[in-house]
Amino acid sequence: MCTEPENVLPLVTNQPQQVVLVGDHKQLRPIVTEDMAKKLGMEISLLERYEKKAMMLTLQYRMHPGICQFPSDQFYQKRLETAQNVLERPHGLNIWPGSEEKPVVFCHIVGTEERQTVSTAEGGEQSRSNLDEVEQVVRMAITLVVRHLVNPASILIISQYRAQCSEITKSLKDKGHSNITVSTVIVSQGSEWDYVLFSTVRSLPRVEIEEKPSQGWLLSNLGLSPTNTKSMWQ
């Protein structure tokens, strides 16, 4: 996530004889909030700049093949392959019919999106939460622990918004399950968990969803706008 100058400075200071870049430019880019810096290309990382000269490692050892399929198709030209030892290992609980083969499920929740107006310890200005979604996410996590006897240490709840993470943490604590990890997406990167619940937070009535959305609609309603992207990391 470092900007290119942040990567280059240590190289200039230490004068290395050889540099090996290891990473994935398809993951999070450097976070740059200044418009002129964006226009000058500061969002492009050193790794991304050398993309065409990179050697791609295609064998993955972490994900269930059913989870791997989407990033492989969407970002890596269907080139990702799953290691044999991953294919042979147990793939968790069969919580719903066929879940061993299809390990991803989307839960539709009609909730009310709330936005912070000032920066607090729970999140920056414009950070968002959705208490209806908090209730359902916490219910699912506790069900995994109580009904399916999943080790709480194997469960991670993530969200893009610190305000939502704070609300989820409070709810889990109130229900006596504070040993379940809750984290923002950025903080949890690089970690491995058997069960992940992703709280998206954003919620709109169907009548407010544009079939051909404008750029302004996308910035206001889809994911993180430039303003609350900055606040999320604070």
N, C-alpha and C positions, 0 to 999 in steps of 0.2 A: 504493500500500500504506500510505500515511500515514493515521493516525487523523484524525477530523474536526478536533479541536483543533489538530493539527499542521498542517493545511491552513489553518485560519482565522487562526492567530497571525501569519503573514507578511502576511496581508491587513490585519489590524488595525494592524500596525506601519507598513506602507507607505501605507495609506489610498488605495488605487487608485480611479480613477473608474469603471473597468469591469473585469470579471473574465470570462475565457473559460476554461471547463473543457474539457479535451480528454483523452479516455482511454476506458477500457472497464471498466465496473463488473462485467462478467461474468468478468474475470480475477481474480487473487489479491486477496482482501480484506486489510485490515490484520490483522497477526498480534497478537492479544490473548490472553494466557494467564491473566489474572486473571478469575475467575468473575464477580465483582460488576461489573467493567467490561463484560463481555460482556452481562450482564443489562441494563445501562444503555444498551446500544446502541453501544458503542465500536467494534464490528466493522463497523458501517455507515459507509462512507466518504462524504465530501462529494459525490462524484460519484454514488454510488448514491442518495443522498437526493434528488438532482435528476433522477433517471432519467426520470420522466414528463414533464419539461419539456425533455428533450434531443432534439436532432435526430440521428437515426441515419444514419450513412454506410454504405451497403449495397454499394458497389462495392469489391472487394478486388483488390490488385495483387501479392500475395505468393505465394499458395499454388496448387499444382496443384488443379484443380477437384475431383479425387477426394478430396483431403485436406480441402478446404473444405466438402464436403457434410455431414460429421458435425457440426462446430460450428454450421453453419447450421441444420440440422434440430434439434439438441439445445438450443441456447441462443438462437438469433436468429429463431425462428418461420419458418424457411426463407426468410429475406429476403436472405441474402447472394448476391451475383452476382459472377462472375469477369470481370475486364477482358479485352477482346479481345486485347490484346497478350500477356497471360498465356496465353490459349488457343492462341495461335499459336506460342509459343516452344517449343523442344525440351524434353521432359519427362524427360530423363535416360536412364539405361540400361534396357534391357529384360532385367533380371537373371533374372527368372523369367517363364514364359509369361503374357503379358497384363499385365505390371507397368507398362507405359506408361499403360494405362487405369486400373489399380488400383494406385496407388503406395504402399499401406499393407499391410504383412504382419505378422501376429502369430505369434511363435515360442513354442511351448509348451516350457518347460524345467522339469523336476522337479528342484529344487535344495534345498539345505539353508540355511535362513535363520539367520544369526548376529547376535547383538545385543551391542553394547558395554555394559559395566557401569560404565565410568568415562569421563569426558570426556578426550579426547586431541586432539592436533593434527589427527588424521585424522577426527574427528567427535565430537559431543557424546554425553553419556550417553543410552543407548537408541537411538543411531543404528545402522542395520542394514546388513549386507552379505550377499552370496550368491555364494560363490566358484564354484559351478557355472555360475551365470549370467555371472559375470565372464569365464570361459573362453570361453563361446559368443559373448558380445558382442565380445570382443577378436578372436576368430576371424573374425567377420563383417566387422569394420572392416578388418582386414588383408587379407581377401579382396577387398574393394572396391579397395584400393590396389594389390595385387599382381596379381590376376587381371583386374580390370576397369579398371585404370590410372586410378582416380579420384584427383584431387589431394587429399592429406591435409588441406589447408586447407579443403576443401569438406565435410568430415565433422565432425559433432558427436556425442559420446556424452553423454547426460544421465541423471541419476537424481535422485530426491528426497532421497537420503541421501548425506551427505558421506563416510561410511565406505565406501560402494560406489564412489563416485568415486575415492577414494584407492586402493582395490584395483585398479580398472581402470587408473588412471594407472601404478601400479607394474608391472602386467602388460605394458602397452604399452611401457614403458621397457625391461623385461627382453627384449622381443622386437625391440627396435630401431625402434620406431615412436612415439617420444615426441612427434612433431610432429602427432599427432591430438589435437584439443581434447576435453577432458573437463570437464564442468561440472555444477553443480546446476541444477535447473530455474529456481530463482529468479534465479541469476546470469545465465543465458542469455536471460532474457526480453528481447524487443526486438531480438534478433539474427536474422540470416537465414543459413540453411545449406541446401545442396543435398541433403545426406544426413544424416538424424538417426536415431540408435539410442537408444531409450529403455529403460533398464534398470529394471524395476519392483521387483525385489529380493524382494518378499514371495512366499512359497511355502508351501502347505499340502497335505497328503495329502487326496485326495478325501473320505475318510471323516470328516475334521474340518470339512468345509464344510457349514454349515447352510443348508437350503433356505429357511427363514424365520428369518433371523438376528436375534438380540436386539441391543439397543443395546450391551450389554457385549461381545458377540462382534464387532460391527463395530469398536468402539474398539480391541479387542485384535488383530484380524486383518486388517482392511481398511484399506489406506493408512496414513496417519499418525495416531497417537493424539495427544491434546493434549500428553502428556508429550514424545514424541519429535518433535513439531512444533517445540516450543521448542528442543530440542537441535539440530535440523537447521540452524537459522540461526546457531548459535553458531560 
